[in-house]
Amino acid sequence: MESNGLALEHLSRGECMRLMGSVPVGRIVYTRQALPAVELVNFELDDGDIVIRTDAGGKLAAATRGAVVAFEADSLDVGGHAGWSVTVVGQSRAVTDAEEIRHLEQTALEPWAPGNHDHFIRISPSIVNGRRIGAGHVTGGSDARHI
C-alpha cells in the first residue's frame, strides 16, 4: 500500500477553538419543526463561547432558545487535499443581559445578511471535536476555501 503523505490528526480542544476563531463563518445545526436544520452564519468567539447575531423574531432565534445545538466550522485547501473541521455541541441561549448585549455590540460581529439583527445567541461548548488532514496545516488564510 502506498502512502500519499497525508495524515489525519485529532485536535485538542484548545487547537479546535483556535482554528474556529480563525474563520468568519460556520454552520449552526438545530431542530426546526422537529426536523434538522442547518444555516450558514457568521460568528465570533467570546470568552470561549460561540456568538451569533440574528433577528429576534426569526426562526433561528426561536428554535435555539435553550436548545442543544451543534456548530461546525472548517477550512479546506481543495488542491492540496488538506483541511480541518471542528464540531461543537452545546447549550444555546438568548443573550438578555443589557451589559452583555452592550459588550457584544462592541465586538466585530456584524451581520452579513440584510435586516434588523438585534438578537445575540450564545453557544457554550460542552463537546468539542476536531480533525485536520494534510501534509501542511490549513489555518483559514486566503489560500483556503471555506465551505
URNORPE-V980463 format. One record per residue. N is the residue number from 1. RES is the residue in three letters. PSI is psi in radians with two decimals (* if undefined). Layout:
# URNORPE-V980463
n->N res->RES psi->PSI
n->N res->RES psi->PSI
This chain:
# URNORPE-V980463
n->1 res->MET psi->2.32
n->2 res->GLU psi->2.57
n->3 res->SER psi->2.45
n->4 res->ASN psi->0.15
n->5 res->GLY psi->-0.02
n->6 res->LEU psi->2.55
n->7 res->ALA psi->2.46
n->8 res->LEU psi->2.17
n->9 res->GLU psi->2.23
n->10 res->HIS psi->2.34
n->11 res->LEU psi->2.58
n->12 res->SER psi->2.84
n->13 res->ARG psi->-0.76
n->14 res->GLY psi->-0.76
n->15 res->GLU psi->-0.67
n->16 res->CYS psi->-0.83
n->17 res->MET psi->-0.62
n->18 res->ARG psi->-0.80
n->19 res->LEU psi->-0.75
n->20 res->MET psi->-0.67
n->21 res->GLY psi->-0.15
n->22 res->SER psi->-0.07
n->23 res->VAL psi->2.66
n->24 res->PRO psi->-0.28
n->25 res->VAL psi->2.72
n->26 res->GLY psi->-3.04
n->27 res->ARG psi->2.27
n->28 res->ILE psi->2.35
n->29 res->VAL psi->2.16
n->30 res->TYR psi->3.10
n->31 res->THR psi->2.23
n->32 res->ARG psi->2.09
n->33 res->GLN psi->0.82
n->34 res->ALA psi->0.27
n->35 res->LEU psi->2.65
n->36 res->PRO psi->2.46
n->37 res->ALA psi->2.53
n->38 res->VAL psi->2.31
n->39 res->GLU psi->2.41
n->40 res->LEU psi->2.22
n->41 res->VAL psi->2.65
n->42 res->ASN psi->2.71
n->43 res->PHE psi->2.96
n->44 res->GLU psi->2.69
n->45 res->LEU psi->2.35
n->46 res->ASP psi->1.98
n->47 res->ASP psi->0.73
n->48 res->GLY psi->-0.06
n->49 res->ASP psi->2.72
n->50 res->ILE psi->2.28
n->51 res->VAL psi->2.29
n->52 res->ILE psi->2.49
n->53 res->ARG psi->2.25
n->54 res->THR psi->-3.08
n->55 res->ASP psi->2.23
n->56 res->ALA psi->-0.53
n->57 res->GLY psi->0.09
n->58 res->GLY psi->2.95
n->59 res->LYS psi->-0.68
n->60 res->LEU psi->-0.80
n->61 res->ALA psi->-0.76
n->62 res->ALA psi->-0.73
n->63 res->ALA psi->-0.36
n->64 res->THR psi->0.00
n->65 res->ARG psi->1.93
n->66 res->GLY psi->0.21
n->67 res->ALA psi->2.72
n->68 res->VAL psi->2.23
n->69 res->VAL psi->2.92
n->70 res->ALA psi->2.66
n->71 res->PHE psi->2.38
n->72 res->GLU psi->2.41
n->73 res->ALA psi->2.65
n->74 res->ASP psi->3.00
n->75 res->SER psi->2.34
n->76 res->LEU psi->2.52
n->77 res->ASP psi->1.62
n->78 res->VAL psi->-0.75
n->79 res->GLY psi->-0.63
n->80 res->GLY psi->0.01
n->81 res->HIS psi->0.81
n->82 res->ALA psi->2.75
n->83 res->GLY psi->-3.11
n->84 res->TRP psi->2.76
n->85 res->SER psi->2.35
n->86 res->VAL psi->2.32
n->87 res->THR psi->2.32
n->88 res->VAL psi->2.43
n->89 res->VAL psi->2.33
n->90 res->GLY psi->3.02
n->91 res->GLN psi->2.33
n->92 res->SER psi->2.67
n->93 res->ARG psi->2.63
n->94 res->ALA psi->2.39
n->95 res->VAL psi->2.09
n->96 res->THR psi->-0.28
n->97 res->ASP psi->2.18
n->98 res->ALA psi->-0.70
n->99 res->GLU psi->-0.70
n->100 res->GLU psi->-0.68
n->101 res->ILE psi->-0.78
n->102 res->ARG psi->-0.74
n->103 res->HIS psi->-0.83
n->104 res->LEU psi->-0.55
n->105 res->GLU psi->-0.37
n->106 res->GLN psi->-0.14
n->107 res->THR psi->3.08
n->108 res->ALA psi->0.13
n->109 res->LEU psi->1.66
n->110 res->GLU psi->2.28
n->111 res->PRO psi->2.46
n->112 res->TRP psi->-0.57
n->113 res->ALA psi->2.61
n->114 res->PRO psi->2.80
n->115 res->GLY psi->-3.13
n->116 res->ASN psi->2.03
n->117 res->HIS psi->1.31
n->118 res->ASP psi->0.21
n->119 res->HIS psi->2.34
n->120 res->PHE psi->2.39
n->121 res->ILE psi->2.29
n->122 res->ARG psi->2.25
n->123 res->ILE psi->2.09
n->124 res->SER psi->1.98
n->125 res->PRO psi->2.24
n->126 res->SER psi->-0.76
n->127 res->ILE psi->2.25
n->128 res->VAL psi->2.14
n->129 res->ASN psi->2.47
n->130 res->GLY psi->2.64
n->131 res->ARG psi->2.65
n->132 res->ARG psi->2.45
n->133 res->ILE psi->2.52
n->134 res->GLY psi->2.80
n->135 res->ALA psi->-0.62
n->136 res->GLY psi->-3.14
n->137 res->HIS psi->2.26
n->138 res->VAL psi->2.17
n->139 res->THR psi->-0.03
n->140 res->GLY psi->0.17
n->141 res->GLY psi->-3.01
n->142 res->SER psi->-0.35
n->143 res->ASP psi->-0.11
n->144 res->ALA psi->2.70
n->145 res->ARG psi->2.14
n->146 res->HIS psi->2.20
n->147 res->ILE psi->*
